[in-house]
Amino acid sequence: MKHEISMREAISLHWWAVRQWWDVEPKLFLSTCAYTLAKHLSPYVTIWLSAQLINELAGTRDPERLKFWVLLTISLTAALQLLTAVLYHWRQAVHGAEWELENRMQTRKMLDMDFSTVESPETENLLHAMRKHMMGNLYGFVDIHGAFTESIVGGCASASGAAALTVSMFARPVTAGSLQWLNHPLAAAGVVVLLLGMTVLSLVLSAKASENSAQLWPCSNIYNRVLSYYPNFCGESRRAMDIRMYEQQKVVLPTMERAAMYRKGAPAIAILCGRVAPYTAAGRVVNAVLTGIVYVFVCLKAWGGAFGVGSVTQYVGAVTQLCGGLSEMLGTIGRLPFNAAYLRDIRAFLELPNHMYQGSLPTEKRDDREYEVEFRDVSFLYPGSESWALRHVNMKFKIGSRLAVVGMNGSGKTTFIKLLCRLYDPTEGQILLNGIDIRKYRYDDYLDVFAVVFQDFRLLALPLGQNIGASREYDRDRAEDCLKKAGFGQRLASMGSGLDTYLYKELDEAGVILSGGEAQKVAIARALYKNAPFLILDEPTAALDPLAEAEIYSKLNEIVGDKTAIYISHRLSSCVFCDEIAVFHNGTVIQQGTHEELLKNRYGKYYELWNAQAQYYT
Amino acid sequence: MKEKPKYSLGQNLIYLSRVCRRETKALPVCTAGLVALELLNSLAGITIGPAILQKVEQRAPLAQMLLTILLYTLALAVFAAGLSYLRDGIHVFRSRLYDAFDRAQARKAAETSYPNTLDPAFHRMQELAYRVMGGTNVQTPPVAMVTLTGELCTAVLGFGLYLLLLKGLPPILLALVVGTTASGFFAGKYAGRWEFQTREEAAKYRYEMLFVTNTAMSNEMPKDIRLFHMQPWLMEIYDKALGLYRGYCGRRERRFLGAKAADVLLTLARNGIAYAYLVHTALTRGQSASLFLLQFSAVTGFTVWITTILDSLIALHRESRKLCGVREFLEWPEPFRMEEGEAVPRSLKGYALRLENVSFRYPKAEKDTICGMNLTIHPGEKLAIVGLNGAGKTTLVKLLCGLLDPTEGRVLLNGEDIRQFDRRDYYRLFTAVFQEHSLFSASLAANIAQSETDIDMERVKECVKNAGLEETIPQFPDGLSTNLGKALHDDGIELSGGQEQRLLLARALYKDASILLLDEPTAALDPIAENDMYLRYDAITRGRTAVYISHRLASTRFCDRVLFLKDGKILEAGTHEELLALGGEYAALFEVQSRYYREGGADHEA
């Protein structure tokens, strides 16, 4: 994996991330900073106090002074522990919902996007890349106000605390003659350089280890994907029959075995044991040697009479703390470009632009439902596609009429509906509502003109009534009325909590499971509740058996009322009811007329479609 | 409420050691190595300061002091390096143990008798086992238990070791240290128990938020969301749950803080007494400052061992309980005979299937789905099953192919009860196209051949042709090697409903078994595609035993015999023409479906 993000870009991405989180909740940073300062500074207080105590013990051993130091040490330590605990739990309370806050940003964005943006390949790629980062643990948006802030603030705090405690280490002169050279500034400088060098060396080693562990990523990627796919695959109810009839475990299990990251002879073992673990271990050796060097320097000075035994513990403690803090901070800075890979994707996602032009014209609220829609030479290309989904479509709907849209799969019927509801804008040509280009209307207003039951409609696992009203607050009488109109009245009466009954069991154990046909009726009721002048039904009876289908059709006129209705259906028997039928083929309307008119043309597509089904029934 | 776990901690440890012996012998060895190194490392870490200080304090010869530093540094370097290397490397073996369980679970889910997959109790156990084994492998019970056993051993040995270091201390002081540490620990646990008891409240809020996120991210929802203005509704649900969850986090942390404060006070008391005692003895017995440092560090270290012992014991019990769920799932009883059953005798003359007084009732259902049915399907016969939703069509097919066993009566294959056979061998007699199906995220060819490695490409091509896919396949980037689905392959493609139906047909053709089961697709196929599928089904079933569930009565006329099912019984049987002539319910249903085709076409026919 190449990370082509420069340090400069990485820093700007992190700064962006900090700003995002700051806007969401400043306390995320405040609590982390306060806790980190307490956590990183209080050890120095303890180190210093115990050093005084030990110095006293190693020195004059004055009971009064010992008592003073003991009391001061334990009370101050306890006070600091208490303070740290308070800040820690404050931080935890604020951060408890950090993932949910991040998901909220993504959810909100997803809901606010134009439909065309939702469906664009770019969005899909970004979501996919974000998921991949999470699997590869290169994931750091939520860390911004956690580990990231902590290591930067903590590193600074450690450095300043340690500096305060170690200045005297260099300042106090050695008295013993043979070790006088330690007093020379060069000796001190040498030690500092040596320690810095060791710290850098240990950082280089750990950077090398994490660089090499990136080589594990391709192995863990396929492993994680197989792991999150096949075990669930085996347990999915809808697969249970096929798995048994086709003995699919014979494919699944060997694939899982082959994908196992650390199976015998797997390349990942050589990478881990040969190229990652040795560097990490070497880093530990360097740290141990670093501690040894500190001991040598400090003990030599103490031996030479520069300070007491207690101070030895103080300096050793302070210097090791300093190196730990520094390497944590430098490590974080070194990983910035690495971490920024995810940030770049999430930023691109959160800043995806909405391309749809938003007009400002309100649609007229007309009681007479005199709405007229016209397609004028409309053509449409899906983003990233090269073949036209619709080409030169011209059509005008009569008010209050019933229009059927038929054609083979992929002939452009659904695209036609998507354009009509302005889920997409035409690539060429225009769609007019009462003579005005629909782009000039306010988007929400325009959508209010249509109620649609899509073929792949979904109901939410929330109360039935809320589903009908698509809102928490809704008109109960109207909802009930719409359900009755859609043929759901009996089932509603049998539900214990009526409109407040949850659908499905995801959020409520007492929820009801709907059959395909029942769900379809609820979806129709939801569309009726919207009370829009246009009602569009896409394959409204697909999940129904012949009797239920006949029932819906016989009631359609009553359901639709004075609205303009558009049906898409593969059961051509339903076309007989319609005032007008449009036959789509390869993205254009090739025939238009009433059932009788169309059937007269024995070479037309409609005749072919009709006959394919009718032959079995006549 | 607390159920007694099925296996004790000891039983589970023995079970795990057996699994380790089979799957990864190195894991226990490495764990023991970690224990030894941890102990050495901690001993070196606690003694380095005092040992060197002693030299300084006593003003030992310079060389001696430097030698002490050198030796300690060396020891610490070796131990730390060894520990670090082992901690990294042990992942290999932990991963192997995890994988063994993961595969065992996948195998159980895939191979368990079909009725288990309909049993809510089995499902709950499966879900539990999957959840327990989800997440990073180090956190899963089998791996965690091995790790925790190592930690427990380290802590117990460390406890003993430090006891030796502190042997000069009066027992009452040690008891005090143990007592205060344990009290602090249990205060923390008490707060943790509140979190455990209220976990469902927290899970509920989080689940509601997750539900909204999944809804927003789902591929199927965006159209409905926009057309019905669901955005404010969804965000309202999210924000309400978020507010409640944040409130919950606040309450939780206040509880934890209370426990922590108690622990701080206990530590204060313990340290105060330890300091007082140690300073006192140092003064009265004239002990050195370095000894004081050693003993005080040992007291602190001692408390860490005690906490670790308690922690790892509690964690071990918790993980053991979780492991019980996994084992219960893996050991769930199997009603069907598999390998231990007889092989199905192969017959060249074909297979006759007979239902003898068969009734079937789903568990906990109030009435039978199939009631006292008698039916013989002769070799080579083509049978159509029709009826309204809920008439029992699919259940009947499941009984025939041995996915379900009758509650009463028998299913006979050439006169022998199928229950005695190896069920997997029995399934090999059938090829099926069901409404609910299972395709892999693998190449199209692999999906047709149902194998990733052993694929007869010539045969695949022939089946593709017969299924009517030959013109579709070249449109895909890699032809038959094109991968299906993005779950495992970034370049995977999705098939349209019609293409999928044909792929399923090609797969059925490839299997080429004696008896064909077809559940007619209700997916939205356009009339021409639908007709094409009928004709293909007709062609491939020619000369084979075939059972055909028909939703549109149009297709029944291809069949030798039509069964009209109602309420789990065969109400009418005969050829399409016979049933129409009978003028019963079948004829009525046909009338409903055909009315508009005839009326609609009437003027034209006339």
Contacts between the chains, C-beta under 8 A, distances in Angstrom:
chain1	res1	chain2	res2	distance
A	53	B	275	8.0
A	53	B	279	7.8
A	54	B	289	5.0
A	54	B	292	7.1
A	54	B	293	6.2
A	57	B	279	7.1
A	57	B	282	5.8
A	57	B	289	4.1
A	57	B	292	5.7
A	58	B	57	5.8
A	58	B	288	7.5
A	58	B	289	3.8
A	61	B	282	7.9
A	61	B	283	6.1
A	63	B	283	6.6
A	66	B	279	5.5
A	66	B	283	7.4
A	70	B	272	7.7
A	70	B	275	4.7
A	70	B	276	6.6
A	70	B	279	6.0
A	73	B	275	7.1
A	74	B	268	6.0
A	74	B	271	5.0
A	74	B	272	4.8
A	74	B	275	6.1
A	75	B	268	7.5
A	77	B	268	7.8
A	77	B	271	7.1
A	78	B	264	5.7
A	78	B	265	7.4
A	78	B	267	6.9
A	78	B	268	4.0
A	78	B	271	7.9
A	81	B	264	4.7
A	81	B	267	7.0
A	82	B	261	6.4
A	82	B	264	5.2
A	85	B	257	6.2
A	85	B	260	4.3
A	85	B	261	6.7
A	85	B	264	6.4
A	86	B	257	6.4
A	88	B	260	7.9
A	89	B	253	4.1
A	89	B	254	7.3
A	89	B	256	5.6
A	89	B	257	4.2
A	89	B	260	7.0
A	90	B	253	7.3
A	92	B	249	7.3
A	92	B	253	5.0
A	92	B	256	7.4
A	93	B	249	5.1
A	93	B	250	4.6
A	93	B	252	7.5
A	93	B	253	3.9
A	93	B	254	7.7
A	96	B	245	7.4
A	96	B	246	6.8
A	96	B	248	7.7
A	96	B	249	2.9
A	96	B	250	7.8
A	96	B	252	7.2
A	96	B	253	7.3
A	97	B	242	6.3
A	97	B	245	5.4
A	97	B	246	4.9
A	97	B	249	6.0
A	100	B	206	6.8
A	100	B	209	5.2
A	100	B	242	5.7
A	100	B	245	6.3
A	101	B	242	7.6
A	103	B	209	6.6
A	103	B	210	7.7
A	103	B	213	4.9
A	104	B	209	7.6
A	104	B	238	6.2
A	104	B	239	7.9
A	104	B	242	6.6
A	106	B	213	7.0
A	106	B	217	7.8
A	107	B	212	6.0
A	107	B	213	4.7
A	107	B	216	4.6
A	107	B	217	7.5
A	107	B	234	7.7
A	107	B	235	7.7
A	107	B	238	6.4
A	108	B	235	6.6
A	110	B	216	4.2
A	110	B	217	5.8
A	111	B	216	5.2
A	111	B	225	6.6
A	111	B	231	4.5
A	111	B	234	6.3
A	111	B	235	6.8
A	112	B	231	7.1
A	115	B	222	5.7
A	115	B	223	6.9
A	115	B	226	5.5
A	118	B	222	4.6
A	119	B	222	7.3
A	127	B	217	7.4
A	128	B	486	7.4
A	128	B	490	7.3
A	222	B	488	7.6
A	225	B	487	6.9
A	225	B	488	5.3
A	226	B	488	6.5
A	227	B	102	6.7
A	229	B	441	6.4
A	229	B	487	4.7
A	229	B	488	5.9
A	230	B	106	5.8
A	231	B	102	6.0
A	231	B	105	5.9
A	231	B	106	4.4
A	231	B	109	7.1
A	231	B	130	6.7
A	231	B	133	7.9
A	232	B	130	7.3
A	233	B	106	7.9
A	233	B	438	7.4
A	233	B	440	7.8
A	234	B	105	7.9
A	234	B	106	4.5
A	234	B	107	7.6
A	234	B	109	3.9
A	234	B	110	4.0
A	235	B	106	8.0
A	235	B	109	4.1
A	235	B	126	5.6
A	235	B	130	6.5
A	236	B	438	7.5
A	237	B	117	6.1
A	237	B	118	8.0
A	237	B	123	8.0
A	237	B	436	7.8
A	238	B	436	4.1
A	238	B	437	7.6
A	238	B	438	7.3
A	239	B	436	7.3
A	239	B	437	7.4
A	239	B	438	3.4
A	240	B	114	6.2
A	240	B	117	4.3
A	241	B	114	7.2
A	241	B	398	7.5
A	241	B	403	6.1
A	241	B	432	7.1
A	241	B	434	5.1
A	241	B	436	6.4
A	241	B	437	8.0
A	241	B	438	7.9
A	242	B	432	7.4
A	242	B	434	6.4
A	242	B	436	7.5
A	242	B	437	5.1
A	242	B	438	3.8
A	243	B	110	5.2
A	243	B	438	5.7
A	244	B	114	5.9
A	244	B	403	6.5
A	244	B	424	7.8
A	244	B	427	5.8
A	245	B	401	7.0
A	245	B	427	5.5
A	245	B	430	6.0
A	245	B	431	7.3
A	245	B	432	4.7
A	245	B	434	7.9
A	246	B	438	7.7
A	246	B	450	4.9
A	246	B	507	7.4
A	246	B	511	6.9
A	247	B	424	6.6
A	247	B	427	7.3
A	247	B	428	7.9
A	247	B	450	7.3
A	248	B	110	6.6
A	248	B	438	6.3
A	248	B	440	7.4
A	248	B	450	6.7
A	249	B	106	7.5
A	249	B	107	6.1
A	249	B	110	3.9
A	249	B	111	5.8
A	250	B	450	7.7
A	250	B	451	7.1
A	251	B	440	6.3
A	251	B	442	7.3
A	251	B	446	7.3
A	251	B	450	6.3
A	251	B	451	6.0
A	251	B	452	5.7
A	252	B	106	6.1
A	252	B	110	6.2
A	252	B	440	7.9
A	253	B	103	6.0
A	253	B	106	6.6
A	253	B	107	6.1
A	253	B	110	7.9
A	254	B	452	7.4
A	254	B	453	7.5
A	255	B	442	7.9
A	255	B	452	6.3
A	256	B	99	7.5
A	256	B	102	7.2
A	256	B	103	5.5
A	256	B	106	6.3
A	257	B	99	8.0
A	257	B	103	6.9
A	260	B	95	7.4
A	260	B	96	7.5
A	260	B	99	4.7
A	261	B	95	5.9
A	262	B	91	7.1
A	262	B	92	4.3
A	262	B	93	7.8
A	262	B	95	4.3
A	262	B	96	5.9
A	262	B	99	7.8
A	263	B	96	7.4
A	263	B	99	7.6
A	269	B	92	5.6
A	272	B	88	6.4
A	272	B	89	6.9
A	272	B	91	6.7
A	272	B	92	6.6
A	273	B	88	7.6
A	273	B	89	5.4
A	273	B	92	7.3
A	276	B	88	6.3
A	277	B	84	7.3
A	277	B	85	4.9
A	277	B	88	3.7
A	277	B	89	5.5
A	278	B	85	7.1
A	280	B	84	5.2
A	280	B	85	7.5
A	280	B	88	5.9
A	281	B	80	7.9
A	281	B	81	4.2
A	281	B	82	7.6
A	281	B	84	4.4
A	281	B	85	4.3
A	281	B	88	7.7
A	282	B	81	7.2
A	283	B	84	7.6
A	284	B	77	7.4
A	284	B	80	4.0
A	284	B	81	5.1
A	284	B	83	7.5
A	284	B	84	4.5
A	285	B	77	4.6
A	285	B	80	6.9
A	285	B	81	4.9
A	287	B	80	7.0
A	288	B	73	5.9
A	288	B	76	4.4
A	288	B	77	3.8
A	288	B	80	5.3
A	288	B	81	7.9
A	289	B	73	6.3
A	289	B	77	6.2
A	291	B	73	6.9
A	291	B	76	7.1
A	292	B	69	5.9
A	292	B	70	7.2
A	292	B	72	7.4
A	292	B	73	3.1
A	292	B	76	7.8
A	292	B	77	7.9
A	295	B	48	7.8
A	295	B	52	5.9
A	295	B	69	4.8
A	295	B	72	7.9
A	295	B	73	7.3
A	296	B	66	6.7
A	296	B	69	5.6
A	299	B	52	6.0
A	299	B	55	7.5
A	299	B	56	5.5
A	299	B	65	6.0
A	299	B	69	6.6
A	300	B	62	7.9
A	302	B	56	5.0
A	303	B	56	5.7
A	303	B	59	7.1
A	303	B	62	6.4
A	303	B	65	6.3
A	309	B	53	5.2
A	309	B	56	5.7
A	309	B	57	5.2
A	309	B	289	5.3
A	309	B	290	7.0
A	310	B	289	7.1
A	312	B	52	7.7
A	312	B	53	6.0
A	312	B	56	6.3
A	313	B	49	6.2
A	313	B	53	7.2
A	313	B	293	6.9
A	316	B	49	7.1
A	407	B	526	7.1
A	408	B	526	4.2
A	408	B	528	5.8
A	408	B	529	6.9
A	409	B	496	6.5
A	409	B	497	7.3
A	409	B	498	5.4
A	409	B	524	7.6
A	409	B	525	6.9
A	409	B	526	4.8
A	409	B	529	6.2
A	410	B	496	7.1
A	411	B	526	7.9
A	418	B	223	7.7
A	421	B	227	6.1
A	423	B	223	6.3
A	423	B	226	6.7
A	423	B	227	7.9
A	444	B	229	6.9
A	447	B	226	6.7
A	447	B	227	5.8
A	447	B	229	7.2
A	450	B	227	6.5
A	451	B	227	7.5
A	452	B	223	7.5
A	452	B	227	5.3
A	454	B	223	5.5
A	454	B	224	6.7
A	455	B	524	6.5
A	456	B	220	5.2
A	456	B	223	8.0
A	457	B	224	5.9
A	458	B	218	7.4
A	458	B	220	5.0
A	458	B	221	5.4
A	458	B	224	5.9
A	460	B	215	6.3
A	460	B	230	7.9
A	461	B	211	6.8
A	462	B	237	7.5
A	466	B	233	7.2
A	470	B	228	4.0
A	470	B	229	6.3
A	470	B	230	5.1
A	470	B	233	6.0
A	471	B	229	7.8
A	471	B	230	7.9
A	471	B	232	7.3
A	471	B	233	4.9
A	472	B	233	6.0
A	472	B	236	5.8
A	472	B	237	7.7
A	506	B	211	6.4
A	507	B	207	7.1
A	507	B	208	6.5
A	507	B	211	6.3
A	515	B	389	7.2
A	517	B	389	7.0
A	526	B	228	6.8
A	530	B	228	6.7
A	539	B	524	5.2
A	542	B	522	6.6
A	542	B	523	7.7
A	542	B	524	5.4
A	543	B	522	7.0
A	544	B	389	7.7
A	545	B	388	4.8
A	545	B	389	4.4
A	545	B	551	7.0
A	546	B	388	7.6
A	546	B	551	8.0
A	546	B	552	7.8
A	546	B	553	7.4
A	546	B	589	5.8
A	546	B	592	5.4
A	546	B	593	4.8
A	547	B	388	6.0
A	547	B	589	7.2
A	547	B	592	6.4
A	548	B	389	7.4
A	550	B	592	5.0
A	550	B	593	8.0
A	570	B	524	5.4
A	570	B	525	6.7
A	570	B	526	5.4
A	570	B	527	6.1
A	570	B	530	7.3
A	572	B	527	6.2
A	572	B	597	7.7
A	572	B	600	7.8
A	573	B	593	7.6
A	573	B	595	7.5
A	573	B	596	3.5
A	573	B	597	5.5
A	573	B	600	6.7
A	574	B	596	7.5
A	575	B	600	7.5
A	576	B	596	4.8
A	576	B	599	6.8
A	576	B	600	4.3
A	595	B	600	5.9
A	596	B	603	5.8
A	596	B	604	7.5
A	599	B	600	7.4
A	599	B	601	6.8
A	599	B	603	7.9
A	599	B	604	4.8
A	600	B	604	6.8
A	608	B	528	6.8
A	609	B	526	7.2
A	609	B	527	4.7
A	609	B	528	6.4
A	610	B	527	7.5
A	610	B	597	7.8
A	610	B	600	7.5
A	610	B	601	7.2
A	612	B	527	4.1
A	612	B	528	5.1
A	612	B	530	7.0
A	612	B	531	4.1
A	613	B	527	4.6
A	613	B	530	7.3
A	613	B	531	7.3
A	613	B	554	6.9
A	613	B	597	6.5
A	614	B	597	4.0
A	614	B	598	7.8
A	614	B	600	7.5
A	614	B	601	5.5
A	615	B	531	7.9
A	616	B	552	7.8
A	616	B	553	7.5
A	616	B	554	3.3
A	616	B	555	7.4
A	616	B	557	6.8
A	616	B	594	7.9
A	617	B	553	8.0
A	617	B	554	6.6
A	617	B	590	7.5
A	617	B	593	6.4
A	617	B	594	3.2
A	617	B	597	4.2
A	617	B	598	6.4
A	618	B	594	7.0
A	618	B	597	6.1
A	618	B	598	5.4
A	618	B	601	6.3
A	618	B	605	7.5
